[in-house]
Amino acid sequence: MTGARGLAGSRAMAFVGVADLDNARAFYEGTLGLPIMSADDYALVADAGGVRVRITKAPHVQPAGYTVLGFEVPDTHQAVVRLAGDGVLFERFAFLGDSQGPDGVWLAPGGTRVAWFKDPDGNLLSISDSETPAP
């Protein structure tokens, strides 16, 4: 790779640890609609808009206190309605105050709308508008 530096040009893969692959598959494939590209006793590999997400079986899952995986969507409010209809519960954070609407959508200072939810293992995921509105 002449002229390439480090990992430039490499394809990224995201990782999420889970305790139960069957529950994870029901959620990531069934609820979120991510196609599963491969599955074995150790992990599922899902396709999230061209990014591979390796959903790995872990002996002990300790959810992080921050977002571990986010999805860009054309319209956060519409995605919240659709996912809530499939049983997804959206998180509310007291520290965001009135900037987080009743449906759980937060309006960031730059204009991006973001909402958070958890997978069955408590991993914090998010959805956000794919394009920040022009000022």
C-alpha positions as CSV (number, residue, x, y, z in Angstrom):
1,M,0.0,0.0,0.0
2,T,2.2,2.8,-1.3
3,G,1.4,6.1,0.4
4,A,-1.1,4.6,2.9
5,R,-0.5,5.3,6.5
6,G,-1.3,3.0,9.3
7,L,-4.9,1.7,8.9
8,A,-5.9,4.3,6.4
9,G,-8.3,2.7,3.9
10,S,-9.0,-0.2,6.2
11,R,-12.6,-1.1,6.9
12,A,-13.8,-0.6,10.5
13,M,-15.8,-3.1,12.5
14,A,-17.8,-2.3,15.7
15,F,-18.0,-4.6,18.7
16,V,-20.8,-5.1,21.2
17,G,-20.6,-7.6,24.0
18,V,-23.7,-9.6,25.0
19,A,-24.4,-12.5,27.4
20,D,-26.9,-14.4,25.2
21,L,-26.6,-14.6,21.4
22,D,-30.2,-15.7,20.9
23,N,-31.6,-12.7,22.8
24,A,-29.1,-10.5,20.9
25,R,-30.2,-11.9,17.6
26,A,-33.8,-11.3,18.4
27,F,-33.1,-7.7,19.2
28,Y,-30.5,-6.7,16.6
29,E,-32.1,-8.6,13.7
30,G,-35.7,-8.8,14.8
31,T,-36.2,-5.5,16.4
32,L,-33.6,-3.2,14.8
33,G,-33.8,-5.0,11.4
34,L,-30.0,-5.5,11.0
35,P,-29.3,-8.4,8.6
36,I,-27.1,-11.1,10.2
37,M,-24.2,-11.9,7.8
38,S,-22.8,-14.7,9.9
39,A,-23.4,-16.5,13.2
40,D,-21.5,-19.1,15.2
41,D,-21.2,-20.1,18.9
42,Y,-19.1,-17.0,19.7
43,A,-20.6,-14.1,17.8
44,L,-23.1,-12.7,15.3
45,V,-21.9,-10.3,12.6
46,A,-24.6,-7.9,11.5
47,D,-24.5,-5.4,8.7
48,A,-25.4,-1.8,9.7
49,G,-25.4,0.2,6.5
50,G,-22.1,-1.3,5.3
51,V,-20.4,-1.3,8.7
52,R,-20.0,-4.7,10.3
53,V,-21.1,-5.0,13.9
54,R,-19.6,-8.0,15.7
55,I,-22.0,-8.9,18.5
56,T,-19.8,-11.0,20.7
57,K,-20.7,-13.5,23.4
58,A,-19.0,-12.4,26.6
59,P,-18.8,-14.3,29.9
60,H,-19.6,-11.1,31.8
61,V,-21.2,-8.0,30.2
62,Q,-20.6,-4.8,32.0
63,P,-22.4,-2.0,30.1
64,A,-20.5,1.2,29.7
65,G,-21.9,4.4,31.0
66,Y,-21.8,6.0,27.5
67,T,-23.0,5.2,24.0
68,V,-21.3,2.2,22.5
69,L,-23.0,2.1,19.1
70,G,-24.9,4.7,17.2
71,F,-27.0,4.7,14.1
72,E,-27.6,7.6,11.8
73,V,-31.2,7.9,10.6
74,P,-32.9,10.4,8.2
75,D,-35.3,11.5,10.9
76,T,-34.8,10.7,14.6
77,H,-38.4,11.4,15.6
78,Q,-39.8,9.0,13.0
79,A,-37.2,6.3,14.0
80,V,-38.3,6.8,17.7
81,V,-41.9,6.2,16.8
82,R,-41.1,3.1,14.7
83,L,-38.8,1.6,17.3
84,A,-41.1,2.4,20.2
85,G,-43.8,0.6,18.2
86,D,-41.5,-2.5,18.3
87,G,-41.1,-2.3,22.0
88,V,-37.9,-0.2,22.3
89,L,-37.8,2.0,25.4
90,F,-36.0,5.3,25.1
91,E,-33.8,6.7,27.9
92,R,-34.4,9.9,29.6
93,F,-31.5,11.8,31.3
94,A,-32.2,14.3,34.0
95,F,-29.0,16.3,33.2
96,L,-30.4,17.1,29.7
97,G,-33.4,18.8,31.2
98,D,-35.9,20.4,28.9
99,S,-33.6,20.0,25.9
100,Q,-34.8,16.3,25.8
101,G,-38.4,16.1,24.5
102,P,-41.2,13.9,25.8
103,D,-40.3,11.2,23.3
104,G,-36.7,11.1,24.5
105,V,-35.2,13.0,21.6
106,W,-32.5,15.5,22.6
107,L,-31.9,18.6,20.6
108,A,-28.1,19.1,20.7
109,P,-26.7,22.6,20.6
110,G,-25.6,22.1,16.9
111,G,-29.1,21.1,15.9
112,T,-28.7,17.3,15.7
113,R,-31.5,15.3,17.3
114,V,-30.4,12.2,19.3
115,A,-32.2,9.5,21.2
116,W,-30.8,6.7,23.3
117,F,-32.0,3.1,24.1
118,K,-30.5,-0.1,25.5
119,D,-30.1,-3.5,24.1
120,P,-31.1,-6.6,26.2
121,D,-27.7,-6.5,27.9
122,G,-27.9,-2.8,28.9
123,N,-25.5,-1.6,26.2
124,L,-26.4,2.0,25.4
125,L,-27.2,2.6,21.8
126,S,-28.3,5.8,20.0
127,I,-30.0,7.1,16.9
128,S,-29.3,10.5,15.5
129,D,-30.2,12.6,12.4
130,S,-27.8,11.8,9.5
131,E,-27.4,15.4,8.6
132,T,-27.2,18.4,11.0
133,P,-29.7,21.1,10.0
134,A,-28.2,24.2,8.5
135,P,-28.1,27.2,10.9
